[in-house]
């Protein structure tokens, strides 16, 4: 197989033309995330069989075992695999799988470095569908944003779009994130109006880490994004936020399982609302959220991806039920 333009790829996926193996080259987190969402909607249908492997931590033999694992019932599954060069002695077996894949699986190999010298990644790229998800040049941002807006069905005045791009046009994700905020402010309307935009002013108020936990527990994306902006503006680091999020969702997992809790990490407000939070999350959803938090931690430590955008996408995915 060969490389394919991103727009052609999305068109094919929306037509239910899904290939069994993809390689994504590049570090644009928004393009990666958007591709994954489109693929999940088309390929998984009502199922939620998504698996994440980072081979610098997970064992390649475990990935292979899962890929070859045949269920009694036909179930479609998606596998996201990073750090392929850490597969070690299992590289040849992975290559054999790619040459003859299970059509009920869709495997996505990701390398953040478009110029990667990973031999196994290049070998797989040659026999799979390869996609460039590198950040576009600045002068192409508007073109990409208009394309994404069309796919989402959003309508916005060109002068308003120009203003947003002037301020947030360092990446596609930054611009789309601000437009998603507009959508929320306009109560989900696809006709977006900039004159209702007030996020920046409101985020000047000081909040605390427990505030973002509380609103995430209720899946209130509008307030979560405001509070996140405030936390960053008032000196909290993404690492501090990440640790608190992991502790919260881990505690929610324990609470859901009926085991005793250590309440020392959270105040009485959070602890008293655990029953309410618990009703809004499934077991599988919490497992996927913890996996994604681990992935975010890896990206923060090992890539130059915009950390703020990582968190904003993560919050949006939680509140929209993407991890269910």
Residue pairs with C-beta under 8 A, 6 or more apart in sequence:
1 19
1 126
1 127
1 128
1 129
1 130
2 129
2 130
3 125
3 129
3 130
3 131
3 132
4 12
4 129
4 130
4 131
6 31
6 35
6 131
6 132
6 133
7 147
9 35
9 129
9 131
10 34
10 35
10 38
10 151
12 18
13 35
13 38
13 39
13 42
13 43
14 38
14 42
16 42
18 39
18 42
18 43
18 106
19 106
19 128
19 129
20 101
20 102
20 103
20 105
20 106
20 107
21 98
21 101
21 106
21 107
21 108
21 109
21 124
21 127
21 128
21 129
22 106
22 107
22 108
22 109
22 128
22 129
22 130
22 131
23 108
23 109
23 110
23 111
23 121
23 124
23 125
23 128
23 129
23 130
23 131
24 32
24 35
24 108
24 109
24 110
24 111
24 131
24 133
25 111
25 113
25 114
25 116
25 121
25 125
25 130
25 131
25 132
25 133
25 134
26 32
26 112
26 114
26 132
26 133
26 134
26 135
27 112
27 113
27 114
27 133
27 134
27 135
27 303
27 304
27 305
28 133
28 134
28 135
28 136
28 171
28 172
28 173
29 173
29 299
29 305
29 306
29 309
29 310
29 313
30 171
30 172
30 173
30 176
30 309
30 313
31 133
31 172
32 110
32 133
33 173
33 313
33 317
34 148
35 131
35 133
36 78
36 80
36 108
37 322
39 78
39 106
39 108
40 50
40 78
40 322
43 76
43 78
43 106
44 50
44 76
44 77
44 78
45 76
47 75
47 76
47 77
48 284
48 288
48 324
49 75
49 76
49 77
49 78
50 77
50 78
50 79
50 80
50 288
51 66
51 77
51 78
51 79
51 80
52 79
52 80
52 291
52 292
52 295
53 62
53 63
53 79
53 80
53 81
53 82
54 81
54 82
54 83
54 294
54 295
54 298
55 63
55 81
55 82
55 83
55 84
55 85
55 86
55 87
56 82
56 83
56 86
56 298
57 298
60 86
60 87
60 88
60 90
60 91
60 93
60 94
61 90
63 79
63 81
63 90
63 94
64 90
64 93
64 94
64 97
66 79
67 79
67 97
67 102
67 105
67 107
68 97
68 102
74 104
75 104
76 104
76 105
76 106
77 104
77 105
77 106
78 105
78 106
78 107
78 108
79 105
79 106
79 107
79 108
80 108
80 110
81 107
81 108
81 109
81 110
82 109
82 110
82 111
82 295
82 298
84 94
84 109
84 111
84 118
84 120
84 121
84 124
85 116
85 118
85 119
85 120
85 121
87 94
87 120
91 120
94 120
94 124
95 120
95 123
95 124
97 107
98 107
98 124
98 127
98 128
99 127
101 107
109 121
109 124
109 128
111 118
111 121
112 299
112 303
112 305
114 132
114 134
116 122
135 171
135 172
136 143
136 144
136 172
138 169
138 170
141 165
141 169
141 171
141 172
141 175
142 161
142 165
142 169
144 172
145 161
145 165
145 172
145 175
145 176
145 179
146 161
148 172
148 176
149 155
149 156
149 176
149 179
152 190
153 190
154 179
154 183
154 190
154 192
155 190
155 191
155 192
156 179
156 182
156 191
156 192
156 194
157 193
157 194
160 192
160 193
160 194
163 194
164 175
164 178
164 179
164 194
165 175
167 178
168 174
168 175
168 177
168 178
169 175
170 306
171 306
171 309
173 306
173 309
173 312
173 313
174 306
174 309
177 309
177 312
177 313
177 316
178 199
179 192
180 316
181 197
181 199
181 222
181 225
182 192
182 193
182 194
182 196
182 197
183 189
183 190
183 192
184 221
184 222
184 225
185 196
185 197
185 198
185 199
185 222
186 192
186 193
186 196
199 225
199 226
199 229
200 229
202 226
203 226
203 227
203 229
203 230
203 233
204 230
204 233
205 230
206 230
206 234
207 227
207 230
207 231
207 234
208 231
209 231
209 236
209 240
209 241
209 244
210 266
210 267
210 269
210 270
211 227
212 224
212 227
212 228
212 231
212 241
212 244
212 245
213 244
213 245
213 248
213 266
213 270
214 269
214 270
214 273
215 223
215 224
215 227
216 224
216 245
216 248
216 315
216 318
216 319
217 248
217 252
217 270
217 273
217 276
217 277
217 280
218 276
218 277
218 280
219 280
219 318
219 319
219 321
220 319
221 315
221 316
221 319
221 320
224 315
224 319
225 312
225 315
228 241
228 311
228 312
228 315
231 241
232 238
232 308
238 300
238 307
238 308
238 310
238 311
239 300
241 311
242 293
242 296
242 297
242 300
244 265
245 293
246 290
246 293
247 265
247 266
248 266
248 270
249 286
249 289
249 290
249 293
250 290
251 261
251 262
251 265
251 266
251 274
252 274
252 277
252 278
252 281
252 286
253 283
253 286
253 287
253 290
254 261
255 261
255 274
255 278
256 278
256 281
256 283
256 286
261 271
263 271
281 289
282 324
284 323
284 324
285 321
285 323
285 324
288 323
289 318
289 323
292 314
292 317
292 323
293 314
296 310
296 311
296 314
299 305
299 310
300 307
300 310
316 322
317 323
